[in-house]
Amino acid sequence: MKGEALEGLATKEEILAALRSRAYRLLCDSLEYPDGALCEVIRSGALAETLREVLGAIEPSLALRTDWRALRDAGVDDELAVEYTRLFEV
């Protein structure tokens, strides 16, 4: 995780709490409706890379056991939005 997010934190517990908060925020953001901006973050690999970085810092085995390539698949056009609607807006 980028150093600036952890500046001023003194203890291992504080750093771990900050990393967990960041992971929760990323997971929350990734469950939003997949508009163009979110799809671009997914397709670019930025979401997968940031999650891999944060989760790996919390628990290294998480970074090793996850298929990060799958997190880059937003489909084409509006496929992800259609699937989101099917799953969450019943």
PDB file of N, CA, C and O in Angstrom:
ATOM      1  N   MET A   1       0.842  -1.173   0.000  1.00  0.00           N
ATOM      2  CA  MET A   1       0.000   0.000   0.000  1.00  0.00           C
ATOM      3  C   MET A   1       0.886   1.234   0.000  1.00  0.00           C
ATOM      4  O   MET A   1       1.969   1.228   0.584  1.00  0.00           O
ATOM      5  N   LYS A   2       0.439   2.261  -0.636  1.00  0.00           N
ATOM      6  CA  LYS A   2       1.224   3.477  -0.748  1.00  0.00           C
ATOM      7  C   LYS A   2       1.528   4.040   0.632  1.00  0.00           C
ATOM      8  O   LYS A   2       0.653   4.074   1.498  1.00  0.00           O
ATOM      9  N   GLY A   3       2.780   4.486   0.843  1.00  0.00           N
ATOM     10  CA  GLY A   3       3.240   4.964   2.127  1.00  0.00           C
ATOM     11  C   GLY A   3       2.444   6.128   2.682  1.00  0.00           C
ATOM     12  O   GLY A   3       2.245   6.217   3.893  1.00  0.00           O
ATOM     13  N   GLU A   4       1.978   7.033   1.809  1.00  0.00           N
ATOM     14  CA  GLU A   4       1.274   8.206   2.313  1.00  0.00           C
ATOM     15  C   GLU A   4       0.017   7.835   3.097  1.00  0.00           C
ATOM     16  O   GLU A   4      -0.385   8.588   3.984  1.00  0.00           O
ATOM     17  N   ALA A   5      -0.603   6.725   2.806  1.00  0.00           N
ATOM     18  CA  ALA A   5      -1.811   6.313   3.518  1.00  0.00           C
ATOM     19  C   ALA A   5      -1.495   5.818   4.924  1.00  0.00           C
ATOM     20  O   ALA A   5      -2.382   5.737   5.773  1.00  0.00           O
ATOM     21  N   LEU A   6      -0.245   5.491   5.164  1.00  0.00           N
ATOM     22  CA  LEU A   6       0.140   4.937   6.458  1.00  0.00           C
ATOM     23  C   LEU A   6       0.985   5.908   7.283  1.00  0.00           C
ATOM     24  O   LEU A   6       1.438   5.570   8.377  1.00  0.00           O
ATOM     25  N   GLU A   7       1.193   7.108   6.756  1.00  0.00           N
ATOM     26  CA  GLU A   7       1.995   8.095   7.489  1.00  0.00           C
ATOM     27  C   GLU A   7       1.358   8.400   8.843  1.00  0.00           C
ATOM     28  O   GLU A   7       0.137   8.493   8.965  1.00  0.00           O
ATOM     29  N   GLY A   8       2.196   8.551   9.835  1.00  0.00           N
ATOM     30  CA  GLY A   8       1.730   8.918  11.165  1.00  0.00           C
ATOM     31  C   GLY A   8       1.254   7.743  12.009  1.00  0.00           C
ATOM     32  O   GLY A   8       0.912   7.921  13.178  1.00  0.00           O
ATOM     33  N   LEU A   9       1.229   6.558  11.438  1.00  0.00           N
ATOM     34  CA  LEU A   9       0.811   5.387  12.210  1.00  0.00           C
ATOM     35  C   LEU A   9       2.045   4.772  12.844  1.00  0.00           C
ATOM     36  O   LEU A   9       3.051   4.527  12.178  1.00  0.00           O
ATOM     37  N   ALA A  10       1.948   4.525  14.147  1.00  0.00           N
ATOM     38  CA  ALA A  10       3.133   4.123  14.897  1.00  0.00           C
ATOM     39  C   ALA A  10       3.228   2.620  15.135  1.00  0.00           C
ATOM     40  O   ALA A  10       4.315   2.047  15.064  1.00  0.00           O
ATOM     41  N   THR A  11       2.119   1.995  15.410  1.00  0.00           N
ATOM     42  CA  THR A  11       2.184   0.593  15.821  1.00  0.00           C
ATOM     43  C   THR A  11       1.713  -0.337  14.703  1.00  0.00           C
ATOM     44  O   THR A  11       1.032   0.074  13.764  1.00  0.00           O
ATOM     45  N   LYS A  12       2.093  -1.581  14.839  1.00  0.00           N
ATOM     46  CA  LYS A  12       1.661  -2.598  13.884  1.00  0.00           C
ATOM     47  C   LYS A  12       0.136  -2.700  13.869  1.00  0.00           C
ATOM     48  O   LYS A  12      -0.462  -2.894  12.811  1.00  0.00           O
ATOM     49  N   GLU A  13      -0.486  -2.572  15.022  1.00  0.00           N
ATOM     50  CA  GLU A  13      -1.942  -2.652  15.124  1.00  0.00           C
ATOM     51  C   GLU A  13      -2.614  -1.506  14.370  1.00  0.00           C
ATOM     52  O   GLU A  13      -3.631  -1.705  13.705  1.00  0.00           O
ATOM     53  N   GLU A  14      -2.036  -0.297  14.479  1.00  0.00           N
ATOM     54  CA  GLU A  14      -2.585   0.860  13.763  1.00  0.00           C
ATOM     55  C   GLU A  14      -2.469   0.670  12.246  1.00  0.00           C
ATOM     56  O   GLU A  14      -3.397   0.969  11.493  1.00  0.00           O
ATOM     57  N   ILE A  15      -1.331   0.177  11.828  1.00  0.00           N
ATOM     58  CA  ILE A  15      -1.122  -0.058  10.390  1.00  0.00           C
ATOM     59  C   ILE A  15      -2.074  -1.126   9.887  1.00  0.00           C
ATOM     60  O   ILE A  15      -2.675  -0.966   8.825  1.00  0.00           O
ATOM     61  N   LEU A  16      -2.222  -2.212  10.632  1.00  0.00           N
ATOM     62  CA  LEU A  16      -3.136  -3.276  10.240  1.00  0.00           C
ATOM     63  C   LEU A  16      -4.575  -2.779  10.189  1.00  0.00           C
ATOM     64  O   LEU A  16      -5.315  -3.138   9.273  1.00  0.00           O
ATOM     65  N   ALA A  17      -4.981  -1.968  11.146  1.00  0.00           N
ATOM     66  CA  ALA A  17      -6.334  -1.400  11.144  1.00  0.00           C
ATOM     67  C   ALA A  17      -6.536  -0.506   9.923  1.00  0.00           C
ATOM     68  O   ALA A  17      -7.600  -0.539   9.304  1.00  0.00           O
ATOM     69  N   ALA A  18      -5.534   0.288   9.573  1.00  0.00           N
ATOM     70  CA  ALA A  18      -5.634   1.153   8.394  1.00  0.00           C
ATOM     71  C   ALA A  18      -5.724   0.327   7.115  1.00  0.00           C
ATOM     72  O   ALA A  18      -6.489   0.660   6.210  1.00  0.00           O
ATOM     73  N   LEU A  19      -4.948  -0.742   7.043  1.00  0.00           N
ATOM     74  CA  LEU A  19      -5.009  -1.621   5.879  1.00  0.00           C
ATOM     75  C   LEU A  19      -6.373  -2.296   5.764  1.00  0.00           C
ATOM     76  O   LEU A  19      -6.927  -2.396   4.669  1.00  0.00           O
ATOM     77  N   ARG A  20      -6.911  -2.755   6.879  1.00  0.00           N
ATOM     78  CA  ARG A  20      -8.242  -3.368   6.859  1.00  0.00           C
ATOM     79  C   ARG A  20      -9.301  -2.364   6.413  1.00  0.00           C
ATOM     80  O   ARG A  20     -10.182  -2.694   5.620  1.00  0.00           O
ATOM     81  N   SER A  21      -9.213  -1.147   6.921  1.00  0.00           N
ATOM     82  CA  SER A  21     -10.161  -0.107   6.517  1.00  0.00           C
ATOM     83  C   SER A  21     -10.082   0.142   5.017  1.00  0.00           C
ATOM     84  O   SER A  21     -11.103   0.290   4.345  1.00  0.00           O
ATOM     85  N   ARG A  22      -8.864   0.184   4.503  1.00  0.00           N
ATOM     86  CA  ARG A  22      -8.671   0.381   3.052  1.00  0.00           C
ATOM     87  C   ARG A  22      -9.262  -0.786   2.275  1.00  0.00           C
ATOM     88  O   ARG A  22      -9.908  -0.579   1.248  1.00  0.00           O
ATOM     89  N   ALA A  23      -9.051  -2.006   2.748  1.00  0.00           N
ATOM     90  CA  ALA A  23      -9.604  -3.178   2.070  1.00  0.00           C
ATOM     91  C   ALA A  23     -11.133  -3.134   2.075  1.00  0.00           C
ATOM     92  O   ALA A  23     -11.761  -3.405   1.051  1.00  0.00           O
ATOM     93  N   TYR A  24     -11.730  -2.800   3.203  1.00  0.00           N
ATOM     94  CA  TYR A  24     -13.193  -2.699   3.273  1.00  0.00           C
ATOM     95  C   TYR A  24     -13.712  -1.645   2.307  1.00  0.00           C
ATOM     96  O   TYR A  24     -14.728  -1.855   1.645  1.00  0.00           O
ATOM     97  N   ARG A  25     -13.015  -0.500   2.219  1.00  0.00           N
ATOM     98  CA  ARG A  25     -13.429   0.579   1.311  1.00  0.00           C
ATOM     99  C   ARG A  25     -13.358   0.114  -0.137  1.00  0.00           C
ATOM    100  O   ARG A  25     -14.268   0.381  -0.921  1.00  0.00           O
ATOM    101  N   LEU A  26     -12.281  -0.578  -0.495  1.00  0.00           N
ATOM    102  CA  LEU A  26     -12.133  -1.087  -1.861  1.00  0.00           C
ATOM    103  C   LEU A  26     -13.217  -2.097  -2.199  1.00  0.00           C
ATOM    104  O   LEU A  26     -13.790  -2.064  -3.288  1.00  0.00           O
ATOM    105  N   LEU A  27     -13.497  -2.995  -1.260  1.00  0.00           N
ATOM    106  CA  LEU A  27     -14.543  -3.993  -1.498  1.00  0.00           C
ATOM    107  C   LEU A  27     -15.914  -3.332  -1.615  1.00  0.00           C
ATOM    108  O   LEU A  27     -16.725  -3.716  -2.457  1.00  0.00           O
ATOM    109  N   CYS A  28     -16.163  -2.355  -0.780  1.00  0.00           N
ATOM    110  CA  CYS A  28     -17.413  -1.603  -0.840  1.00  0.00           C
ATOM    111  C   CYS A  28     -17.543  -0.900  -2.191  1.00  0.00           C
ATOM    112  O   CYS A  28     -18.584  -0.985  -2.844  1.00  0.00           O
ATOM    113  N   ASP A  29     -16.490  -0.212  -2.603  1.00  0.00           N
ATOM    114  CA  ASP A  29     -16.511   0.496  -3.888  1.00  0.00           C
ATOM    115  C   ASP A  29     -16.726  -0.460  -5.051  1.00  0.00           C
ATOM    116  O   ASP A  29     -17.403  -0.121  -6.022  1.00  0.00           O
ATOM    117  N   SER A  30     -16.152  -1.652  -4.953  1.00  0.00           N
ATOM    118  CA  SER A  30     -16.272  -2.605  -6.054  1.00  0.00           C
ATOM    119  C   SER A  30     -17.668  -3.199  -6.174  1.00  0.00           C
ATOM    120  O   SER A  30     -17.995  -3.811  -7.191  1.00  0.00           O
ATOM    121  N   LEU A  31     -18.494  -3.025  -5.149  1.00  0.00           N
ATOM    122  CA  LEU A  31     -19.872  -3.523  -5.205  1.00  0.00           C
ATOM    123  C   LEU A  31     -20.867  -2.453  -5.641  1.00  0.00           C
ATOM    124  O   LEU A  31     -22.074  -2.695  -5.648  1.00  0.00           O
ATOM    125  N   GLU A  32     -20.370  -1.271  -6.003  1.00  0.00           N
ATOM    126  CA  GLU A  32     -21.232  -0.220  -6.532  1.00  0.00           C
ATOM    127  C   GLU A  32     -21.696  -0.609  -7.941  1.00  0.00           C
ATOM    128  O   GLU A  32     -21.144  -1.519  -8.560  1.00  0.00           O
ATOM    129  N   TYR A  33     -22.711   0.093  -8.430  1.00  0.00           N
ATOM    130  CA  TYR A  33     -23.172  -0.138  -9.801  1.00  0.00           C
ATOM    131  C   TYR A  33     -22.002   0.113 -10.754  1.00  0.00           C
ATOM    132  O   TYR A  33     -21.352   1.154 -10.651  1.00  0.00           O
ATOM    133  N   PRO A  34     -21.721  -0.794 -11.661  1.00  0.00           N
ATOM    134  CA  PRO A  34     -20.541  -0.685 -12.528  1.00  0.00           C
ATOM    135  C   PRO A  34     -20.744   0.308 -13.674  1.00  0.00           C
ATOM    136  O   PRO A  34     -21.035  -0.084 -14.804  1.00  0.00           O
ATOM    137  N   ASP A  35     -20.589   1.587 -13.368  1.00  0.00           N
ATOM    138  CA  ASP A  35     -20.665   2.601 -14.409  1.00  0.00           C
ATOM    139  C   ASP A  35     -19.364   2.568 -15.219  1.00  0.00           C
ATOM    140  O   ASP A  35     -18.497   1.730 -14.975  1.00  0.00           O
ATOM    141  N   GLY A  36     -19.240   3.460 -16.156  1.00  0.00           N
ATOM    142  CA  GLY A  36     -18.061   3.466 -17.023  1.00  0.00           C
ATOM    143  C   GLY A  36     -16.755   3.602 -16.273  1.00  0.00           C
ATOM    144  O   GLY A  36     -15.770   2.949 -16.617  1.00  0.00           O
ATOM    145  N   ALA A  37     -16.735   4.450 -15.242  1.00  0.00           N
ATOM    146  CA  ALA A  37     -15.503   4.671 -14.482  1.00  0.00           C
ATOM    147  C   ALA A  37     -15.079   3.406 -13.739  1.00  0.00           C
ATOM    148  O   ALA A  37     -13.903   3.044 -13.763  1.00  0.00           O
ATOM    149  N   LEU A  38     -16.017   2.733 -13.082  1.00  0.00           N
ATOM    150  CA  LEU A  38     -15.673   1.503 -12.357  1.00  0.00           C
ATOM    151  C   LEU A  38     -15.230   0.417 -13.338  1.00  0.00           C
ATOM    152  O   LEU A  38     -14.264  -0.298 -13.071  1.00  0.00           O
ATOM    153  N   CYS A  39     -15.918   0.290 -14.455  1.00  0.00           N
ATOM    154  CA  CYS A  39     -15.514  -0.715 -15.447  1.00  0.00           C
ATOM    155  C   CYS A  39     -14.098  -0.451 -15.941  1.00  0.00           C
ATOM    156  O   CYS A  39     -13.335  -1.395 -16.151  1.00  0.00           O
ATOM    157  N   GLU A  40     -13.734   0.810 -16.129  1.00  0.00           N
ATOM    158  CA  GLU A  40     -12.386   1.148 -16.579  1.00  0.00           C
ATOM    159  C   GLU A  40     -11.349   0.783 -15.517  1.00  0.00           C
ATOM    160  O   GLU A  40     -10.275   0.281 -15.846  1.00  0.00           O
ATOM    161  N   VAL A  41     -11.666   1.033 -14.249  1.00  0.00           N
ATOM    162  CA  VAL A  41     -10.751   0.668 -13.161  1.00  0.00           C
ATOM    163  C   VAL A  41     -10.571  -0.852 -13.119  1.00  0.00           C
ATOM    164  O   VAL A  41      -9.473  -1.345 -12.861  1.00  0.00           O
ATOM    165  N   ILE A  42     -11.646  -1.582 -13.371  1.00  0.00           N
ATOM    166  CA  ILE A  42     -11.564  -3.047 -13.402  1.00  0.00           C
ATOM    167  C   ILE A  42     -10.746  -3.502 -14.607  1.00  0.00           C
ATOM    168  O   ILE A  42      -9.813  -4.291 -14.458  1.00  0.00           O
ATOM    169  N   ARG A  43     -11.087  -3.013 -15.796  1.00  0.00           N
ATOM    170  CA  ARG A  43     -10.400  -3.437 -17.026  1.00  0.00           C
ATOM    171  C   ARG A  43      -8.914  -3.080 -17.016  1.00  0.00           C
ATOM    172  O   ARG A  43      -8.092  -3.834 -17.537  1.00  0.00           O
ATOM    173  N   SER A  44      -8.571  -1.949 -16.433  1.00  0.00           N
ATOM    174  CA  SER A  44      -7.162  -1.521 -16.407  1.00  0.00           C
ATOM    175  C   SER A  44      -6.328  -2.381 -15.458  1.00  0.00           C
ATOM    176  O   SER A  44      -5.100  -2.397 -15.546  1.00  0.00           O
ATOM    177  N   GLY A  45      -6.989  -3.085 -14.561  1.00  0.00           N
ATOM    178  CA  GLY A  45      -6.281  -3.893 -13.574  1.00  0.00           C
ATOM    179  C   GLY A  45      -5.963  -3.127 -12.301  1.00  0.00           C
ATOM    180  O   GLY A  45      -5.380  -3.684 -11.371  1.00  0.00           O
ATOM    181  N   ALA A  46      -6.341  -1.852 -12.250  1.00  0.00           N
ATOM    182  CA  ALA A  46      -6.032  -1.029 -11.074  1.00  0.00           C
ATOM    183  C   ALA A  46      -6.719  -1.563  -9.816  1.00  0.00           C
ATOM    184  O   ALA A  46      -6.113  -1.588  -8.745  1.00  0.00           O
ATOM    185  N   LEU A  47      -7.977  -1.988  -9.939  1.00  0.00           N
ATOM    186  CA  LEU A  47      -8.682  -2.535  -8.775  1.00  0.00           C
ATOM    187  C   LEU A  47      -8.005  -3.808  -8.286  1.00  0.00           C
ATOM    188  O   LEU A  47      -7.759  -3.963  -7.090  1.00  0.00           O
ATOM    189  N   ALA A  48      -7.707  -4.712  -9.201  1.00  0.00           N
ATOM    190  CA  ALA A  48      -7.058  -5.974  -8.825  1.00  0.00           C
ATOM    191  C   ALA A  48      -5.698  -5.723  -8.185  1.00  0.00           C
ATOM    192  O   ALA A  48      -5.356  -6.348  -7.181  1.00  0.00           O
ATOM    193  N   GLU A  49      -4.929  -4.817  -8.759  1.00  0.00           N
ATOM    194  CA  GLU A  49      -3.591  -4.541  -8.232  1.00  0.00           C
ATOM    195  C   GLU A  49      -3.658  -3.928  -6.837  1.00  0.00           C
ATOM    196  O   GLU A  49      -2.892  -4.313  -5.954  1.00  0.00           O
ATOM    197  N   THR A  50      -4.563  -2.983  -6.633  1.00  0.00           N
ATOM    198  CA  THR A  50      -4.681  -2.346  -5.328  1.00  0.00           C
ATOM    199  C   THR A  50      -5.168  -3.341  -4.279  1.00  0.00           C
ATOM    200  O   THR A  50      -4.653  -3.373  -3.161  1.00  0.00           O
ATOM    201  N   LEU A  51      -6.158  -4.150  -4.641  1.00  0.00           N
ATOM    202  CA  LEU A  51      -6.636  -5.173  -3.705  1.00  0.00           C
ATOM    203  C   LEU A  51      -5.541  -6.182  -3.378  1.00  0.00           C
ATOM    204  O   LEU A  51      -5.376  -6.577  -2.224  1.00  0.00           O
ATOM    205  N   ARG A  52      -4.795  -6.598  -4.397  1.00  0.00           N
ATOM    206  CA  ARG A  52      -3.708  -7.552  -4.170  1.00  0.00           C
ATOM    207  C   ARG A  52      -2.685  -6.959  -3.204  1.00  0.00           C
ATOM    208  O   ARG A  52      -2.207  -7.642  -2.299  1.00  0.00           O
ATOM    209  N   GLU A  53      -2.360  -5.706  -3.399  1.00  0.00           N
ATOM    210  CA  GLU A  53      -1.392  -5.028  -2.556  1.00  0.00           C
ATOM    211  C   GLU A  53      -1.879  -4.924  -1.105  1.00  0.00           C
ATOM    212  O   GLU A  53      -1.148  -5.247  -0.169  1.00  0.00           O
ATOM    213  N   VAL A  54      -3.119  -4.471  -0.936  1.00  0.00           N
ATOM    214  CA  VAL A  54      -3.662  -4.261   0.408  1.00  0.00           C
ATOM    215  C   VAL A  54      -3.905  -5.586   1.117  1.00  0.00           C
ATOM    216  O   VAL A  54      -3.501  -5.759   2.267  1.00  0.00           O
ATOM    217  N   LEU A  55      -4.561  -6.520   0.439  1.00  0.00           N
ATOM    218  CA  LEU A  55      -4.841  -7.806   1.079  1.00  0.00           C
ATOM    219  C   LEU A  55      -3.556  -8.583   1.356  1.00  0.00           C
ATOM    220  O   LEU A  55      -3.456  -9.275   2.369  1.00  0.00           O
ATOM    221  N   GLY A  56      -2.583  -8.473   0.468  1.00  0.00           N
ATOM    222  CA  GLY A  56      -1.295  -9.137   0.680  1.00  0.00           C
ATOM    223  C   GLY A  56      -0.553  -8.579   1.874  1.00  0.00           C
ATOM    224  O   GLY A  56       0.163  -9.307   2.563  1.00  0.00           O
ATOM    225  N   ALA A  57      -0.722  -7.276   2.125  1.00  0.00           N
ATOM    226  CA  ALA A  57      -0.087  -6.666   3.295  1.00  0.00           C
ATOM    227  C   ALA A  57      -0.771  -7.121   4.583  1.00  0.00           C
ATOM    228  O   ALA A  57      -0.131  -7.228   5.629  1.00  0.00           O
ATOM    229  N   ILE A  58      -2.074  -7.387   4.502  1.00  0.00           N
ATOM    230  CA  ILE A  58      -2.811  -7.852   5.678  1.00  0.00           C
ATOM    231  C   ILE A  58      -2.495  -9.317   5.954  1.00  0.00           C
ATOM    232  O   ILE A  58      -2.179  -9.702   7.079  1.00  0.00           O
ATOM    233  N   GLU A  59      -2.589 -10.121   4.905  1.00  0.00           N
ATOM    234  CA  GLU A  59      -2.346 -11.564   5.039  1.00  0.00           C
ATOM    235  C   GLU A  59      -1.751 -12.056   3.721  1.00  0.00           C
ATOM    236  O   GLU A  59      -2.485 -12.220   2.746  1.00  0.00           O
ATOM    237  N   PRO A  60      -0.452 -12.295   3.667  1.00  0.00           N
ATOM    238  CA  PRO A  60       0.212 -12.662   2.413  1.00  0.00           C
ATOM    239  C   PRO A  60      -0.428 -13.836   1.671  1.00  0.00           C
ATOM    240  O   PRO A  60      -0.400 -13.868   0.441  1.00  0.00           O
ATOM    241  N   SER A  61      -0.995 -14.783   2.380  1.00  0.00           N
ATOM    242  CA  SER A  61      -1.593 -15.933   1.690  1.00  0.00           C
ATOM    243  C   SER A  61      -2.797 -15.529   0.844  1.00  0.00           C
ATOM    244  O   SER A  61      -3.124 -16.213  -0.127  1.00  0.00           O
ATOM    245  N   LEU A  62      -3.463 -14.426   1.199  1.00  0.00           N
ATOM    246  CA  LEU A  62      -4.588 -13.947   0.390  1.00  0.00           C
ATOM    247  C   LEU A  62      -4.125 -13.541  -1.004  1.00  0.00           C
ATOM    248  O   LEU A  62      -4.817 -13.802  -1.988  1.00  0.00           O
ATOM    249  N   ALA A  63      -2.990 -12.922  -1.091  1.00  0.00           N
ATOM    250  CA  ALA A  63      -2.467 -12.487  -2.380  1.00  0.00           C
ATOM    251  C   ALA A  63      -2.045 -13.675  -3.237  1.00  0.00           C
ATOM    252  O   ALA A  63      -2.059 -13.599  -4.466  1.00  0.00           O
ATOM    253  N   LEU A  64      -1.674 -14.755  -2.592  1.00  0.00           N
ATOM    254  CA  LEU A  64      -1.203 -15.931  -3.322  1.00  0.00           C
ATOM    255  C   LEU A  64      -2.335 -16.832  -3.805  1.00  0.00           C
ATOM    256  O   LEU A  64      -2.188 -17.529  -4.809  1.00  0.00           O
ATOM    257  N   ARG A  65      -3.461 -16.823  -3.099  1.00  0.00           N
ATOM    258  CA  ARG A  65      -4.553 -17.760  -3.406  1.00  0.00           C
ATOM    259  C   ARG A  65      -5.649 -17.165  -4.286  1.00  0.00           C
ATOM    260  O   ARG A  65      -6.678 -17.810  -4.489  1.00  0.00           O
ATOM    261  N   THR A  66      -5.466 -15.982  -4.803  1.00  0.00           N
ATOM    262  CA  THR A  66      -6.522 -15.301  -5.536  1.00  0.00           C
ATOM    263  C   THR A  66      -6.179 -15.215  -7.016  1.00  0.00           C
ATOM    264  O   THR A  66      -5.032 -14.959  -7.383  1.00  0.00           O
ATOM    265  N   ASP A  67      -7.177 -15.428  -7.858  1.00  0.00           N
ATOM    266  CA  ASP A  67      -7.009 -15.276  -9.310  1.00  0.00           C
ATOM    267  C   ASP A  67      -7.222 -13.803  -9.658  1.00  0.00           C
ATOM    268  O   ASP A  67      -8.345 -13.386  -9.939  1.00  0.00           O
ATOM    269  N   TRP A  68      -6.157 -13.026  -9.639  1.00  0.00           N
ATOM    270  CA  TRP A  68      -6.251 -11.585  -9.858  1.00  0.00           C
ATOM    271  C   TRP A  68      -6.644 -11.245 -11.281  1.00  0.00           C
ATOM    272  O   TRP A  68      -7.207 -10.178 -11.523  1.00  0.00           O
ATOM    273  N   ARG A  69      -6.361 -12.133 -12.235  1.00  0.00           N
ATOM    274  CA  ARG A  69      -6.773 -11.883 -13.625  1.00  0.00           C
ATOM    275  C   ARG A  69      -8.285 -11.836 -13.748  1.00  0.00           C
ATOM    276  O   ARG A  69      -8.816 -11.082 -14.564  1.00  0.00           O
ATOM    277  N   ALA A  70      -8.983 -12.628 -12.952  1.00  0.00           N
ATOM    278  CA  ALA A  70     -10.447 -12.650 -13.003  1.00  0.00           C
ATOM    279  C   ALA A  70     -11.042 -11.305 -12.602  1.00  0.00           C
ATOM    280  O   ALA A  70     -12.134 -10.955 -13.049  1.00  0.00           O
ATOM    281  N   LEU A  71     -10.340 -10.550 -11.769  1.00  0.00           N
ATOM    282  CA  LEU A  71     -10.830  -9.246 -11.335  1.00  0.00           C
ATOM    283  C   LEU A  71     -10.653  -8.171 -12.407  1.00  0.00           C
ATOM    284  O   LEU A  71     -11.056  -7.025 -12.205  1.00  0.00           O
ATOM    285  N   ARG A  72     -10.062  -8.526 -13.527  1.00  0.00           N
ATOM    286  CA  ARG A  72      -9.909  -7.590 -14.643  1.00  0.00           C
ATOM    287  C   ARG A  72     -11.008  -7.776 -15.686  1.00  0.00           C
ATOM    288  O   ARG A  72     -11.067  -7.028 -16.663  1.00  0.00           O
ATOM    289  N   ASP A  73     -11.861  -8.748 -15.491  1.00  0.00           N
ATOM    290  CA  ASP A  73     -12.875  -9.076 -16.489  1.00  0.00           C
ATOM    291  C   ASP A  73     -14.170  -8.314 -16.223  1.00  0.00           C
ATOM    292  O   ASP A  73     -14.984  -8.720 -15.393  1.00  0.00           O
ATOM    293  N   ALA A  74     -14.347  -7.223 -16.925  1.00  0.00           N
ATOM    294  CA  ALA A  74     -15.591  -6.461 -16.824  1.00  0.00           C
ATOM    295  C   ALA A  74     -16.475  -6.722 -18.038  1.00  0.00           C
ATOM    296  O   ALA A  74     -17.506  -6.075 -18.221  1.00  0.00           O
ATOM    297  N   GLY A  75     -16.057  -7.680 -18.865  1.00  0.00           N
ATOM    298  CA  GLY A  75     -16.824  -7.963 -20.063  1.00  0.00           C
ATOM    299  C   GLY A  75     -16.691  -6.830 -21.072  1.00  0.00           C
ATOM    300  O   GLY A  75     -15.876  -5.921 -20.915  1.00  0.00           O
ATOM    301  N   VAL A  76     -17.500  -6.911 -22.095  1.00  0.00           N
ATOM    302  CA  VAL A  76     -17.503  -5.865 -23.115  1.00  0.00           C
ATOM    303  C   VAL A  76     -18.768  -5.041 -22.982  1.00  0.00           C
ATOM    304  O   VAL A  76     -19.795  -5.506 -22.487  1.00  0.00           O
ATOM    305  N   ASP A  77     -18.662  -3.819 -23.434  1.00  0.00           N
ATOM    306  CA  ASP A  77     -19.802  -2.895 -23.394  1.00  0.00           C
ATOM    307  C   ASP A  77     -20.416  -2.856 -22.004  1.00  0.00           C
ATOM    308  O   ASP A  77     -19.744  -2.504 -21.034  1.00  0.00           O
ATOM    309  N   ASP A  78     -21.690  -3.217 -21.902  1.00  0.00           N
ATOM    310  CA  ASP A  78     -22.394  -3.115 -20.621  1.00  0.00           C
ATOM    311  C   ASP A  78     -22.688  -4.471 -19.982  1.00  0.00           C
ATOM    312  O   ASP A  78     -23.620  -4.587 -19.186  1.00  0.00           O
ATOM    313  N   GLU A  79     -21.907  -5.491 -20.320  1.00  0.00           N
ATOM    314  CA  GLU A  79     -22.144  -6.831 -19.763  1.00  0.00           C
ATOM    315  C   GLU A  79     -22.121  -6.846 -18.237  1.00  0.00           C
ATOM    316  O   GLU A  79     -22.958  -7.490 -17.603  1.00  0.00           O
ATOM    317  N   LEU A  80     -21.171  -6.144 -17.660  1.00  0.00           N
ATOM    318  CA  LEU A  80     -21.069  -6.134 -16.201  1.00  0.00           C
ATOM    319  C   LEU A  80     -22.277  -5.441 -15.573  1.00  0.00           C
ATOM    320  O   LEU A  80     -22.784  -5.892 -14.546  1.00  0.00           O
ATOM    321  N   ALA A  81     -22.734  -4.365 -16.173  1.00  0.00           N
ATOM    322  CA  ALA A  81     -23.913  -3.652 -15.663  1.00  0.00           C
ATOM    323  C   ALA A  81     -25.157  -4.529 -15.754  1.00  0.00           C
ATOM    324  O   ALA A  81     -25.980  -4.530 -14.839  1.00  0.00           O
ATOM    325  N   VAL A  82     -25.301  -5.267 -16.835  1.00  0.00           N
ATOM    326  CA  VAL A  82     -26.448  -6.165 -16.997  1.00  0.00           C
ATOM    327  C   VAL A  82     -26.410  -7.255 -15.928  1.00  0.00           C
ATOM    328  O   VAL A  82     -27.431  -7.560 -15.311  1.00  0.00           O
ATOM    329  N   GLU A  83     -25.245  -7.833 -15.713  1.00  0.00           N
ATOM    330  CA  GLU A  83     -25.107  -8.887 -14.694  1.00  0.00           C
ATOM    331  C   GLU A  83     -25.340  -8.326 -13.295  1.00  0.00           C
ATOM    332  O   GLU A  83     -25.976  -8.976 -12.465  1.00  0.00           O
ATOM    333  N   TYR A  84     -24.835  -7.137 -13.031  1.00  0.00           N
ATOM    334  CA  TYR A  84     -25.060  -6.484 -11.738  1.00  0.00           C
ATOM    335  C   TYR A  84     -26.561  -6.313 -11.499  1.00  0.00           C
ATOM    336  O   TYR A  84     -27.062  -6.631 -10.420  1.00  0.00           O
ATOM    337  N   THR A  85     -27.260  -5.820 -12.490  1.00  0.00           N
ATOM    338  CA  THR A  85     -28.699  -5.614 -12.374  1.00  0.00           C
ATOM    339  C   THR A  85     -29.414  -6.926 -12.126  1.00  0.00           C
ATOM    340  O   THR A  85     -30.321  -6.995 -11.296  1.00  0.00           O
ATOM    341  N   ARG A  86     -29.013  -7.968 -12.839  1.00  0.00           N
ATOM    342  CA  ARG A  86     -29.636  -9.280 -12.651  1.00  0.00           C
ATOM    343  C   ARG A  86     -29.446  -9.791 -11.230  1.00  0.00           C
ATOM    344  O   ARG A  86     -30.360 -10.375 -10.647  1.00  0.00           O
ATOM    345  N   LEU A  87     -28.254  -9.569 -10.671  1.00  0.00           N
ATOM    346  CA  LEU A  87     -27.953 -10.098  -9.339  1.00  0.00           C
ATOM    347  C   LEU A  87     -28.455  -9.241  -8.184  1.00  0.00           C
ATOM    348  O   LEU A  87     -28.905  -9.777  -7.171  1.00  0.00           O
ATOM    349  N   PHE A  88     -28.387  -7.921  -8.319  1.00  0.00           N
ATOM    350  CA  PHE A  88     -28.620  -7.062  -7.177  1.00  0.00           C
ATOM    351  C   PHE A  88     -29.898  -6.226  -7.235  1.00  0.00           C
ATOM    352  O   PHE A  88     -30.358  -5.738  -6.203  1.00  0.00           O
ATOM    353  N   GLU A  89     -30.466  -6.057  -8.401  1.00  0.00           N
ATOM    354  CA  GLU A  89     -31.650  -5.218  -8.510  1.00  0.00           C
ATOM    355  C   GLU A  89     -32.845  -6.033  -8.960  1.00  0.00           C
ATOM    356  O   GLU A  89     -33.471  -5.744  -9.980  1.00  0.00           O
ATOM    357  N   VAL A  90     -33.142  -7.035  -8.197  1.00  0.00           N
ATOM    358  CA  VAL A  90     -34.223  -7.955  -8.544  1.00  0.00           C
ATOM    359  C   VAL A  90     -35.571  -7.313  -8.261  1.00  0.00           C
ATOM    360  O   VAL A  90     -36.610  -7.932  -8.489  1.00  0.00           O
TER     361      VAL A  90
END
